[in-house]
């Protein structure tokens, strides 16, 4: 079915539907879906020519605090509407919300006009580059997240201290623990499938109340859509069972953080040949794969901000906690930033492990893909793989230790502007520097416990 016929079919289905409202959402810079319901009559005009959406969603942070001296929008221009465009190919029905029709929108029209802060549009521009190179990227996201017997109200009453996990103790890959919350577990598997987000595997990870879901891979834009929708959907489903699902990168001093790993490969446009596979190479790695990996490894320090966008992201990137501290790669090595899975012609791929569960999937996938394509274009040579414990590799390039360092690296890099344009770099760096500034102004519980009486 052609794209035009598909669009007509979807519009006809909505027209014949008994639903009188449609749910529409778009990702903000943090990967949070911001949206609304619109009346069925309004939907058809919006689907044809777009609709106005307040630009404030790109001018405030995750707590709705407006950025100072906004770059793309702010007090200086009065937070005007920007044009949002519904992507009919994202059509879904929300099984836990009376099967209401649902669509994603972004801020780029068919003519190529775009709003520089729109994360989905950032990824689409990278995908246009892939198209021009004659390659088709596939991605699959894996998320780890903690689940607590808490509500938004109870968490605030506790001041977010000592939340109660849904299961106790460290019990990764447990067969017993899912049965303690089997209705929630089943709802995640079944309702995500109905919502167009098929889960390949769901299991407990090591930690109280922590789960890991591997989403079925797809082309890069659909994979990013699924990843963004998965995080919101998991939260909505959890709330029905009195559970709060947290995708914070690391919530506890005593427990490992949560990964948001990205599996990826490149295929030809006919989707017949995995361009990463070469049976004649000792590691089954093609030259294309090697250059792609080398480009991602080389630019990872510059682009770390797109993989680790929050203050808390860097509490996960510490030695011994299943997250990298340097730009390393290895074959089936989970201590490195990039893990190569060199299997068959179908399964050969790489896993970017530096990203946490707090990523904006559009931006993390854009960073991985853009740097990989840059590596192919420039034939960047691949370093030797790390064997054994990557934390002990003294020759490896270190990654930024905190958000402030990462912002400075990102903003001063020529590569970031080359890959994503000056407008986006300026805006994204501004939003992340705002996060760093807010943190720097706060007095933490740690500081009070350490200094209040003694100093």
N, C-alpha and C positions, 0 to 999 in steps of 0.2 A: 504494500500500500504506500502510495506517495505521501510526502509530507502534507500536501494540500488536501488529499482525500482523508488523511488521518485527522487533520484539523476539523474538516467538515463533519466527520463521523463523531468526534468528541462534542462539537457544538450541537449536533442533532441529539446526542444522548442527553446533554444538559437540558436542552429545550423540551425534550419529552419527559424529563424527570419530574417527580413530584416535589423535589426540593425547591424551596423558595429563597435559599441563601447559599452562598458560595464562600469558602474560606480561602484566603490568599495570603501568602507570606513571602518575605524576602529576608536575606541574611544581612545583618549589620556587620561592622568591621570585626566584631568579636565572634562572629559565627552564631549569634543569637538570632532566632527567627522573630521578626517583627511583622505583624500582620493584622488582618481584620476580616470580618464578614461583610460581604456586599450582597445587595439584593440581586436576585436572578435577572431582573430587567437591566440593571446596571452592568452586569457581567458581560453581556453581549457587546455593548459599546466599548467596554474596557478591553475585551479580547481583540477587538478590531483595531483600535487606535491608541490603546494605553490609557492610563489614568494618573491623576496627580497623587503623589505620596509625599508627606512632609519630610523634608531633607534632614530634620533633626535626628533621624535614626543614624545619620552619619556625622552628627555633631555632638553626640553625648556618649558617655561610657556605659559600662554594663549596669550601673546603678542609676542611670538617667541623669547624671551630673553633666552639665554642658561643659565642653572643653573651653578653656580660655584661649582667646585669639584663634578661633577656628580657622582652618585652612580652606576647606571646600564649602562649608556652610557655618553659620554662626550669627552672632548679634550684628556683625558687620554687613550682612545682607538680609537679615530678618528671617532666617530659616524658611525660605520659600519652598513651594512644592517642586519636586522633580518628577519627570515622567517615568512611570513604572510600566513595564510591558510583561504581560502574562505569557508564560511559555506553556502552550497547550500540551506539549509532549510530556509535561510533568504531572499530568492528570492522575489523580488518585481519589479514593474515597476513604474517609477516616472511620474505621470500624468501631472505635470507642466513642465516636461523636455522631451517632445516628446516621453513619455512612454519608455524612455531608461531603459534597464534592470539594476537592482541594487542588490548588495549583500553586506553583512557585512563580515568582516574578523576579525580574532583574531590571537594571537601569541601563539597558543598551538596546537600541532599536535595530531593525534589519539593515538600516543604512550604515551602521557602524558607529553612530553617535553613542557615546557612553558617558556615564557619570564616574569620575575617577575613583571614587571611594567604594564602588560596588564590587564586592569580592567575587561574585559569580561572573561579572564581566571581565575581571582580571584573568580568571581562568580561561574564559572563552577566547581571549586574545592570545593566550599561550597555545591553545588548541588550534587556532588559525595558523600559528607557526608550524605546528606538527603537520597540519594538512599540507602546507606548502612544501614540506620535506618528504611527503609521501609516506608518512607513518601513522599508525593508529594506536594511541596509548590506551592501555587497560590498567585499572587500579582496583584494589580491594582494601577496605579499611578494617582494622581490628581495634576494638575499644575495650579497655578495662575500666571498671567504675565501681565505686562503693555504694552500698545500699543500707539505709538506716530506718529503724522503726521510729520515724519522726515526721512531723508536719512542719510547714513553714512557721507556724506559731510556736510549736514546742522547741524548735531550734533557737528561735529568738529568746524564749524564756530561759534557755540554757546558755545564752550568749555564744552559741556554736561550740561549746566546750563539752567533751565527753558524750557525743551522740551515741545512741544505742544501735549497734549493727544488727542486721536481720539474722545473722548466725554468728556463733562465737568461734574464736581460735583460727589457727592457720591450717587450712585444709584444701589445698589446690587439687583440682581434678577430682573432687569428691563426688561419689555416687550417692552418698547419704544426704548431704546438705541441700540439694535442690528439692528433696521431698519435704523439707521443713517449710518451704514456701512454694509448693508445687503449682498453686493457682497462678501466682505471679510469674513463675518460670514458664508455664504453659502459655500464658497470655503474651509474653514476650515473643516466643517462637511463633505462635499462631497468628496473632494480630499484626505483627510486623510483616509476615508473609502476605496477609490480606491487604496491607497498606503498600505493597510493592517494594518492601525492603527484605528480601529473603536472607535469612541467617544461615550460614554454612555450618557453624558450630557455636554452641553456648555451654559454658562450663564455669565452675568456680575457679578463682585464682587463689594464690596464697595470701591470705589475709581475711579478717572477719568481715563477712558480708560482701566480699568483692566478687564480681562476675566478669567474664570476658566473652565478647561476641565477635565472631569473624563474619563479616558481611560478604555475600557472594560477589565476586568481581564483575565488573562491567566496564564499558567505555568510561573515560575519565570524568566527563561532566556528570553522567548518571551516577558514577561512584561517589562524587562529591555531594551530589544531591542526596543520595541515600545516607551518607555519613552525617550530614547536617540534620536531616529528618530523623535519623535514628536517635540522636541524642535528645531531641525534643520529645519524640514519641516515647522513648524509655521513661522520661520524667512523667509524662502524662499517664502512661499505664501504671507506673509505680504509685502515683498519687491515689489511684483507685483502691489500692491495697494498704493505704496508710503508710506508704514507704516514700522516703526521699532518696532519689538517685543522684549521686554527685559525680561529676566528671572533672572535679578539681584535680590538678596534676599530682598533688601530694597533700593529704590532709593531716597526717599524723607524723610526729617526730620519730615514732618507733616502727613505722611500717613503710614498705616500698611504695613508690608512686604508681600512677596509672598511665600506661602507654596508649598512644593512638597511632599504631604502626601502619605504614602504607606499603602494601605489596604492589608491584608494578612490572609491566613488560610492554614492549613495543611489537606490533604486528604490522604486516603489510596491509594495504588498503582493502584487499580482498578478504582479509581476516583468515588467511590460510597458513601463513608462515610466521612463526615466532622469531622475530629478528634478533632476539637475544641468544638463540641456540645455535651452536656449531658442534656437530658430532666429532669433528676432527681436532677440536681443541682439547687439551688435557682436562680442562675444567668445564668443558661444554659451553664455553663463553665465546660468542662471536666478537669480532672487532667492534661492531656497533654497540654491543653490550659493554665492552670495556671502556669505550669512549664516553658512553652515557654515564656509567658509574663514576668514571674519573671526573667528569664535569660536575656531578653532584657532590662528590667528595671535595673537590677543589673550592667550590663556592659555598659549601655548608657554613663556614664561619661568617661569611658576609650575609647569608640569608637566614641565619639562625632565628632571627626575630619572627620569621613567618612560620617556623616550626615550634617556637617557644615564646608565645606572645605576651605572657603575663608574669607578674612578680613571682608567683608561686611555681611557674614552670621550671625555674632554676633550682628549686628545692628538690626536684626530682632528679636533676642531672648531677648526681653525686656518685662517687666510686662505690661499687659493690651493691647498688640498688637497681640492677637490671636496666640501667639507662646509661648512655655514653657520656663521656666528658671530653672526648677528642674526636676529630674527623677521621675515623678509621673504617676499614672494611675487612670482612673475612668470609670464608666459606662456612656456612651453617654455624656461625659464631655469634652468640647472643650477647657478647660483651662489647661488640663493635657498633658503630653508628649505622653502618649499612651491612646487612646480612645477605649473602648470595645463596640462593637455593638453586643449585645446578642439577636439575633432574632431567626429565625427558623433554622432547621437543614441545610438548604442551605445557609442562609445569615449570620450566626454567624461568626464573624471575629474580627480583631483588626486593628486599624489605628495608625500608627506611625506618630506623628504630629511634631516631632522635626525637621525633614528635611525640607529644603527650596527648592524653585524652582531652585536654583543654584547647586543642587547636581549633582554628577556623578551617575546616577541611578544604574549602575553596582555595585559600591562600597557601596551605601546606602542600596541596597537590600541585598548585601552580609553581611553587618554589622547586619542588622535586623535578617536575617535568621540564621547566624552563632551563634549569641548570644542567639537566641531562642532555637536552637538545643542544645546548651551548657546547657541551663536551663533544658531541658528535660533529657539530659544524667545525669546531676548531681542532678536532683530532687530538684531544688532550690525552697524554699517555697515562696509563694506569700504574699506580704504585704497587708494591708487593703486598699481598694480603697479610693481615695480622693473624698470627697463629697463637692460640692460647689466650691469656688474660690481656685484653686490650688496655686495661688500666695501667699495666706495667710497660706499655710501649712508649718509651721516652722520646722517640723521634716523631711521634704523631702531633699534628697541629691541634693545639688546645681550642676548645670552644669557650665563648664568653661565660663568665661565672655568675652574672646577674643581668637583669633587664637593662640597666643603665649602660653596661658595656656593650650589650647586643644592639641597642639603639644607635650608639655612636658608630659601631662597625657598619651597620646597615646603611646609615645616612651618609657616611663618608665614602662608601664604595662606589666606584664607577660601574661595577657590574650590575648593581641593583637598578640603576637608571637605564642601563642598556637593555635589561630584560623586561622591566616593568614601567619605565617612563618616569619622568621627574615629578609629574603630578601625583601619582600614587605614592611614590617614595616619600615625598614631602608630607602627604596626609597621614600615611601609616606611621611614619616616624613620630609625627606630632602626637598621634593618639597614644603611642606607647610611651613617649616621654611624659605625657600626662599621667599615665599609670605609675611611672617611676616617681614622679613628683609627689603624687598622693601618698605613696608609701613612705617616702622620705620625711614627710611631715607628721607621720603617725608615731605615737608612743605605743610600743607593743607590750603584751603580757610578759614576754620574756624579759624585757628591760626592767619592768617593775619588779619581777621576781628576783632579778639579779642585783639590782642597784638600790631599790627603794630604801631598805633599812641599812644595808652594809656600807655603802659609799658615803 
